[in-house]
C-alpha cells in the first residue's frame, strides 16, 4: 500500500503503474487499520531509540544516514534521497553503541559514497527514469549545492572541526573512542558560519 490509499501488485506490476485499490477495497481497509495500529504501538516515547553498532567484527563499515537519525523537528523531512538532494535543512543525531575501544576513521559527507560527488557540488539532473509514480517517470532534478568551507563532527561532548577544499568528497577524522553508548552529530558550515546538515557519516575501526 502507498500513501494509505494506493495498492499495487508488486509481482506483476513492479513499476506500480496500475492502482488496484478500488477493486480491493477490503484489503486497503485492512492495511490501513494495521498501519494505524502499528503507529499506536510504536509511538514517540513508547520504545527506546535503536542504536547503530560501531566497531563490530560482523561488518567492516558502519553507515550513518539521515533517514536513521533522531531529528530535531518532524519537518522538513530528511528520510529519503529527494530530501537530501534538495538540501532539506533539518538536523539530528545518531544514537550509537561503540563495541570496543579503538581508533576509528570517520568520513563525513554531503552525498553518499557511490555518488562520487564533492561536498561543494551536486549530481546532475536525471534524464532517464527507472521508477514511476501514477504512470509518470520519477526524475530527480539537479541537487542543491551547499557551499561549505568546513565540517564539524560531535561525538558525545567532544567537538572536532576540519576545513575542506572545493573538490573534497568528505572530511576525514581519526578519533580514539571508548566502548559504550554515545551520540554522533555532523554539520557542514559555510564561510559565514551558517550550519547545514551532513547527511552521511561512514565509520571504520582501524585494525591494529
C-alpha positions in Angstrom: 0.0 0.0 0.0 1.2 3.5 -0.9 0.1 6.8 0.7 -2.6 4.8 2.5 -4.9 4.8 -0.5 -3.0 3.1 -3.3 -2.5 -0.6 -3.9 -0.3 -2.4 -6.4 0.6 -5.9 -7.3 4.3 -5.8 -6.9 4.9 -9.2 -8.6 3.0 -8.3 -11.8 3.4 -4.5 -11.7 6.8 -3.7 -10.1 6.7 -0.2 -11.6 3.5 0.5 -9.7 1.6 1.8 -12.7 -1.8 0.1 -12.1 -3.6 1.2 -8.9 -5.9 -1.7 -7.9 -7.2 -0.1 -4.7 -10.8 0.3 -5.9 -11.2 -3.3 -6.8 -9.6 -4.4 -3.5 -11.3 -2.0 -1.0 -11.4 -4.6 1.8 -7.6 -5.2 1.5 -6.9 -1.5 1.6 -9.1 -1.0 4.6 -7.4 -3.9 6.5 -3.9 -2.5 5.7 -5.0 1.0 6.8 -6.1 -0.4 10.1 -2.9 -2.3 10.6 -0.9 0.8 9.7 -2.7 2.9 12.3 -2.3 0.2 14.9 1.4 -0.1 14.2 2.0 3.6 14.9 -0.1 3.5 18.1 2.1 0.7 19.3 5.5 2.3 18.5 4.5 6.0 19.0 7.0 8.5 20.4 8.2 7.7 23.8 7.0 4.1 23.8 10.2 2.5 22.7 13.9 3.2 23.1 15.8 4.6 20.1 17.6 1.9 18.1 21.4 2.3 18.2 23.7 1.8 15.3 26.6 -0.5 16.2 30.1 0.7 15.5 33.2 -1.5 15.7 31.6 -4.8 15.3 33.6 -7.6 13.6 30.5 -8.5 11.7 30.7 -5.6 9.3 33.7 -3.6 8.1 32.0 -0.2 7.9 29.1 1.4 9.6 26.9 3.9 7.6 25.0 6.6 9.3 22.4 8.2 7.1 19.9 11.0 7.7 16.9 8.6 7.5 18.2 7.0 10.7 19.0 10.0 12.9 16.8 11.4 15.6 15.6 14.7 14.1 15.3 18.0 15.9 11.9 18.5 14.3 9.5 16.5 12.3 9.8 18.7 9.2 11.4 19.3 6.9 11.8 15.6 6.2 15.3 14.1 5.6 14.4 10.5 5.3 14.8 9.9 1.5 17.2 10.9 -1.2 15.0 13.6 -2.7 15.1 15.4 0.7 18.9 15.1 0.7 19.0 16.2 -3.0 17.1 19.3 -2.2 19.3 20.1 0.9 16.4 19.8 3.4 17.6 21.8 6.4 16.9 19.7 9.4 19.3 18.4 11.9 19.5 15.3 14.1 21.8 12.9 16.0 22.6 9.3 15.7 22.4 7.2 18.9 25.3 4.6 18.6 27.0 1.9 20.6 30.8 1.6 20.4 31.6 -2.1 20.7 35.3 -1.8 21.6 37.9 0.7 22.5 40.0 1.7 19.5 40.9 4.2 16.8 38.1 4.9 14.4 38.2 6.5 11.0 35.2 8.9 10.2 34.2 10.2 6.7 31.6 13.0 6.9 29.8 13.5 3.6 27.2 15.6 1.9 26.5 12.8 -0.6 26.7 9.0 -0.3 30.0 7.4 -1.4 28.5 5.8 -4.6 27.6 9.2 -6.0 31.3 10.3 -6.2 30.4 13.9 -5.7 32.3 16.6 -3.8 30.7 18.3 -0.8 30.6 21.6 -2.7 28.9 20.2 -5.9 25.8 18.2 -6.8 24.7 15.4 -9.1 23.3 16.4 -12.4 19.6 16.0 -13.1 18.3 12.6 -14.2 17.3 12.2 -17.9 16.2 8.6 -17.6 13.9 7.1 -15.0 13.7 3.5 -13.6 10.8 4.2 -11.3 7.3 5.5 -11.9 4.6 7.2 -9.9 1.0 7.3 -11.2 2.3 6.1 -14.6 4.7 9.0 -14.8 8.5 8.7 -14.6 10.2 9.9 -11.5 13.2 12.1 -12.5 15.4 13.6 -9.8 16.4 17.2 -10.6 19.9 18.5 -10.1 20.9 18.6 -6.4 21.2 21.8 -4.4 24.7 22.8 -3.7 25.8 23.6 -0.1 28.8 25.9 -0.2 30.7 24.6 2.8 34.2 25.6 3.9 34.5 23.3 6.9 32.9 20.3 8.6 32.1 19.8 12.3 31.7 16.4 14.0 30.5 15.9 17.5 30.8 12.7 19.4 29.3 12.8 22.9 30.6 16.0 24.4 33.7 16.3 22.1 33.8 18.5 19.0 36.1 18.1 16.0 36.4 20.5 13.0 38.2 20.4 9.7 38.5 22.8 6.8 37.7 21.4 3.4 38.6 22.2 -0.2 36.3 22.6 -3.2 37.0 19.1 -4.5 36.8 17.2 -1.2 34.1 14.5 -1.2 34.5 14.1 2.6 36.1 15.5 5.7 38.1 12.7 7.4 38.8 12.3 11.1 40.8 9.8 13.0 39.4 9.6 16.6 40.1 7.3 19.6 36.8 6.1 21.2 36.0 4.1 24.3 33.3 1.5 24.1 29.8 2.4 25.3 26.7 4.3 24.2 27.1 7.8 22.8 25.6 10.2 20.2 27.1 11.5 16.9 26.2 14.7 15.0 27.7 16.3 11.9 27.4 19.6 10.2 28.6 21.4 7.1 29.5 25.1 7.7 29.8 27.9 5.2 32.1 30.9 5.3 29.6 32.9 7.3 29.2 30.3 9.9 25.8 29.0 8.8 25.2 25.4 9.5 23.8 22.7 7.2 23.2 19.0 7.7 25.9 16.5 6.9 23.6 13.6 5.8 26.1 10.8 5.7 28.9 9.5 8.0 30.9 6.4 7.3 32.9 4.8 10.2 35.6 2.1 10.3 37.5 0.7 13.1 41.2 0.9 12.3 42.8 -2.5 12.6 46.0 -2.8 14.7 
